[in-house]
Amino acid sequence: MLITIKPRSKAELPFWLASELHLRQAASVNVPPCYNKKTREEIGADGAHVDLRSRCSYFYQLGCKIVQLIGDKTIGSLLLVAFQIRYKEVLIKAHTSASILGPKFLSLLTKEETKC
């Protein structure tokens, strides 16, 4: 069965497929919604308490790959700011909570952050 896709159609694809199509100039890649203006504003206002896990479990890893793919340099600075703010908060909570982080706080962390 052959499926015809109209030019300028939009679809959500796994990163591995989107990047391969982009490299072959068969598709263009937009910035994923987890790096949108709302997320940027929330991180700027109170980055330690933004639920990044629900937006993207691998927020930092995907961000690094997207930057290389589409060249949006603002994502790199967003990742840096988010990491600095959130890492500091994790350290503070770990030292003041007798090494027990509350389940509510842990649910906000990405999979990358929970491995630290």
ZADO-1210 file (C-alpha; in nm, 4 decimals, padded with zeros to 6 digits):
<atoms>
<atom x="00.0000" y="00.0000" z="00.0000" code="MET" pos="1"/>
<atom x="00.1473" y="00.3347" z="-00.1061" code="LEU" pos="2"/>
<atom x="00.0658" y="00.6442" z="00.0977" code="ILE" pos="3"/>
<atom x="00.1027" y="00.9869" z="-00.0589" code="THR" pos="4"/>
<atom x="00.1980" y="01.2715" z="00.1729" code="ILE" pos="5"/>
<atom x="00.1143" y="01.6209" z="00.0619" code="LYS" pos="6"/>
<atom x="00.3907" y="01.8828" z="00.0634" code="PRO" pos="7"/>
<atom x="00.4023" y="02.0985" z="00.3804" code="ARG" pos="8"/>
<atom x="00.2135" y="01.8340" z="00.5813" code="SER" pos="9"/>
<atom x="00.2913" y="01.8251" z="00.9535" code="LYS" pos="10"/>
<atom x="00.3414" y="01.5098" z="01.1546" code="ALA" pos="11"/>
<atom x="00.4906" y="01.4105" z="01.4871" code="GLU" pos="12"/>
<atom x="00.7730" y="01.1641" z="01.4335" code="LEU" pos="13"/>
<atom x="01.0245" y="00.9944" z="01.6596" code="PRO" pos="14"/>
<atom x="01.3478" y="01.1898" z="01.6764" code="PHE" pos="15"/>
<atom x="01.5549" y="00.9244" z="01.4980" code="TRP" pos="16"/>
<atom x="01.3219" y="00.9325" z="01.1973" code="LEU" pos="17"/>
<atom x="01.2783" y="01.3102" z="01.1895" code="ALA" pos="18"/>
<atom x="01.6541" y="01.3669" z="01.2051" code="SER" pos="19"/>
<atom x="01.7215" y="01.1168" z="00.9270" code="GLU" pos="20"/>
<atom x="01.4573" y="01.2748" z="00.7023" code="LEU" pos="21"/>
<atom x="01.5948" y="01.6198" z="00.7822" code="HIS" pos="22"/>
<atom x="01.9515" y="01.5154" z="00.6972" code="LEU" pos="23"/>
<atom x="01.8276" y="01.3775" z="00.3637" code="ARG" pos="24"/>
<atom x="01.6423" y="01.7065" z="00.3058" code="GLN" pos="25"/>
<atom x="01.3151" y="01.5169" z="00.2855" code="ALA" pos="26"/>
<atom x="01.1605" y="01.7023" z="00.5813" code="ALA" pos="27"/>
<atom x="01.2112" y="02.0074" z="00.7968" code="SER" pos="28"/>
<atom x="01.2136" y="01.9902" z="01.1743" code="VAL" pos="29"/>
<atom x="01.0396" y="02.2394" z="01.4001" code="ASN" pos="30"/>
<atom x="01.1357" y="02.3076" z="01.7590" code="VAL" pos="31"/>
<atom x="00.9457" y="02.0585" z="01.9791" code="PRO" pos="32"/>
<atom x="00.6705" y="02.2035" z="02.2022" code="PRO" pos="33"/>
<atom x="00.8669" y="02.1242" z="02.5199" code="CYS" pos="34"/>
<atom x="01.1010" y="02.4133" z="02.4289" code="TYR" pos="35"/>
<atom x="00.8269" y="02.6631" z="02.3471" code="ASN" pos="36"/>
<atom x="00.7849" y="03.0181" z="02.4750" code="LYS" pos="37"/>
<atom x="00.5679" y="02.9122" z="02.7703" code="LYS" pos="38"/>
<atom x="00.8298" y="02.6663" z="02.8947" code="THR" pos="39"/>
<atom x="01.1037" y="02.9261" z="02.8533" code="ARG" pos="40"/>
<atom x="00.9047" y="03.1808" z="03.0545" code="GLU" pos="41"/>
<atom x="00.8292" y="02.9299" z="03.3299" code="GLU" pos="42"/>
<atom x="01.1947" y="02.8292" z="03.3581" code="ILE" pos="43"/>
<atom x="01.2908" y="03.1964" z="03.3708" code="GLY" pos="44"/>
<atom x="01.0380" y="03.2640" z="03.6467" code="ALA" pos="45"/>
<atom x="01.0834" y="02.9544" z="03.8663" code="ASP" pos="46"/>
<atom x="01.2826" y="02.6886" z="03.6833" code="GLY" pos="47"/>
<atom x="01.3266" y="02.4611" z="03.9824" code="ALA" pos="48"/>
<atom x="00.9546" y="02.3893" z="04.0036" code="HIS" pos="49"/>
<atom x="00.8675" y="02.3412" z="03.6363" code="VAL" pos="50"/>
<atom x="00.7430" y="01.9907" z="03.5572" code="ASP" pos="51"/>
<atom x="00.9887" y="01.9090" z="03.2796" code="LEU" pos="52"/>
<atom x="00.9245" y="01.5363" z="03.3058" code="ARG" pos="53"/>
<atom x="00.5691" y="01.5709" z="03.1765" code="SER" pos="54"/>
<atom x="00.6943" y="01.7791" z="02.8818" code="ARG" pos="55"/>
<atom x="00.9908" y="01.5611" z="02.7898" code="CYS" pos="56"/>
<atom x="01.1471" y="01.2856" z="03.0008" code="SER" pos="57"/>
<atom x="01.4823" y="01.3501" z="02.8345" code="TYR" pos="58"/>
<atom x="01.4611" y="01.7293" z="02.8182" code="PHE" pos="59"/>
<atom x="01.8384" y="01.7920" z="02.8153" code="TYR" pos="60"/>
<atom x="01.9374" y="01.5061" z="02.5866" code="GLN" pos="61"/>
<atom x="01.6740" y="01.5879" z="02.3240" code="LEU" pos="62"/>
<atom x="01.7582" y="01.9568" z="02.3513" code="GLY" pos="63"/>
<atom x="02.1253" y="01.8900" z="02.2748" code="CYS" pos="64"/>
<atom x="02.0305" y="01.6822" z="01.9711" code="LYS" pos="65"/>
<atom x="01.7768" y="01.9364" z="01.8447" code="ILE" pos="66"/>
<atom x="02.0320" y="02.2200" z="01.8715" code="VAL" pos="67"/>
<atom x="02.2734" y="02.0253" z="01.6520" code="GLN" pos="68"/>
<atom x="02.0006" y="01.9413" z="01.4035" code="LEU" pos="69"/>
<atom x="01.8260" y="02.2742" z="01.3520" code="ILE" pos="70"/>
<atom x="02.0807" y="02.5162" z="01.4933" code="GLY" pos="71"/>
<atom x="01.8476" y="02.7067" z="01.7267" code="ASP" pos="72"/>
<atom x="02.1116" y="02.8410" z="01.9648" code="LYS" pos="73"/>
<atom x="01.8506" y="02.9715" z="02.2093" code="THR" pos="74"/>
<atom x="01.7741" y="02.6134" z="02.3107" code="ILE" pos="75"/>
<atom x="02.1330" y="02.5701" z="02.4287" code="GLY" pos="76"/>
<atom x="02.1078" y="02.8670" z="02.6626" code="SER" pos="77"/>
<atom x="01.7660" y="02.7439" z="02.7835" code="LEU" pos="78"/>
<atom x="01.9170" y="02.4053" z="02.8688" code="LEU" pos="79"/>
<atom x="02.2044" y="02.5681" z="03.0550" code="LEU" pos="80"/>
<atom x="01.9803" y="02.7980" z="03.2604" code="VAL" pos="81"/>
<atom x="01.7358" y="02.5175" z="03.3395" code="ALA" pos="82"/>
<atom x="02.0149" y="02.2838" z="03.4455" code="PHE" pos="83"/>
<atom x="02.1870" y="02.5408" z="03.6666" code="GLN" pos="84"/>
<atom x="01.8661" y="02.6393" z="03.8455" code="ILE" pos="85"/>
<atom x="01.7373" y="02.2855" z="03.8882" code="ARG" pos="86"/>
<atom x="02.0718" y="02.1341" z="03.9909" code="TYR" pos="87"/>
<atom x="02.1100" y="02.3953" z="04.2606" code="LYS" pos="88"/>
<atom x="01.7599" y="02.3146" z="04.3909" code="GLU" pos="89"/>
<atom x="01.8305" y="01.9406" z="04.3943" code="VAL" pos="90"/>
<atom x="02.1475" y="01.9999" z="04.5964" code="LEU" pos="91"/>
<atom x="01.9673" y="02.2259" z="04.8436" code="ILE" pos="92"/>
<atom x="01.6836" y="01.9779" z="04.8922" code="LYS" pos="93"/>
<atom x="01.9233" y="01.6845" z="04.9269" code="ALA" pos="94"/>
<atom x="02.1202" y="01.8573" z="05.2010" code="HIS" pos="95"/>
<atom x="01.8290" y="02.0087" z="05.3927" code="THR" pos="96"/>
<atom x="01.5914" y="01.7144" z="05.3762" code="SER" pos="97"/>
<atom x="01.8271" y="01.4603" z="05.5312" code="ALA" pos="98"/>
<atom x="01.8877" y="01.3125" z="05.1828" code="SER" pos="99"/>
<atom x="01.5193" y="01.2395" z="05.1299" code="ILE" pos="100"/>
<atom x="01.3612" y="01.4246" z="04.8415" code="LEU" pos="101"/>
<atom x="00.9852" y="01.4498" z="04.8570" code="GLY" pos="102"/>
<atom x="00.7822" y="01.2531" z="04.6035" code="PRO" pos="103"/>
<atom x="00.6222" y="01.5720" z="04.4705" code="LYS" pos="104"/>
<atom x="00.9610" y="01.7279" z="04.3939" code="PHE" pos="105"/>
<atom x="01.0935" y="01.4038" z="04.2421" code="LEU" pos="106"/>
<atom x="00.7952" y="01.3896" z="04.0060" code="SER" pos="107"/>
<atom x="00.9102" y="01.7194" z="03.8494" code="LEU" pos="108"/>
<atom x="01.2561" y="01.5915" z="03.7612" code="LEU" pos="109"/>
<atom x="01.3494" y="01.4518" z="03.4217" code="THR" pos="110"/>
<atom x="01.4921" y="01.1023" z="03.3945" code="LYS" pos="111"/>
<atom x="01.8348" y="01.2583" z="03.3489" code="GLU" pos="112"/>
<atom x="01.8010" y="01.4591" z="03.6696" code="GLU" pos="113"/>
<atom x="01.6912" y="01.1597" z="03.8765" code="THR" pos="114"/>
<atom x="02.0103" y="00.9743" z="03.7797" code="LYS" pos="115"/>
<atom x="02.2403" y="01.2435" z="03.9255" code="CYS" pos="116"/>
</atoms>
